[in-house]
């Protein structure tokens, strides 16, 4: 990283850039875990038509605040279990 980046935002140099996603909660049946589904629109590799890509993430939800159907913001984190690599940052909409 450049010196300017380190001075401007010291948090980035210590932790690195983390991916963030916005998605819908589709399951909260596990304790401290929610399943969040994100939808991205990408062009088809050969034909160029816009298609939806749906991906599911297992998210660490310590307090169990997320409810079915909520729109949430999640961020990448260290591996917490076999499948959990994301944590809940905030609930955008109930």
Steps between C-alpha positions, in 0.01 A plus 500: 500500500610853439600731782216735419238228546647400836499859628153584369333189643707306755220244550547366146869423547440307824198287402501516121199550277194291588222412258152618591172372364133594540249216499181347635481266799348169385556287812560554871445144625856455629621664821724805442486439124288643221496406133509807275425489128651760268401566141743650249422586139777403260521472122513148356854413387407407144168668422517819709146470637473619861435207733452477876757320711370390839747407772446395862727597787507360853522804726599528868219675690611509866180652650261329259349833394449413133154375411363328193464745210727773642736687270845491661856618444766232548879513489775248445687371806734223606361144488269451800393144421494256209267722295489840676732765357271804527360704788195721537581872500153657509136438426402745227126428486266281708 
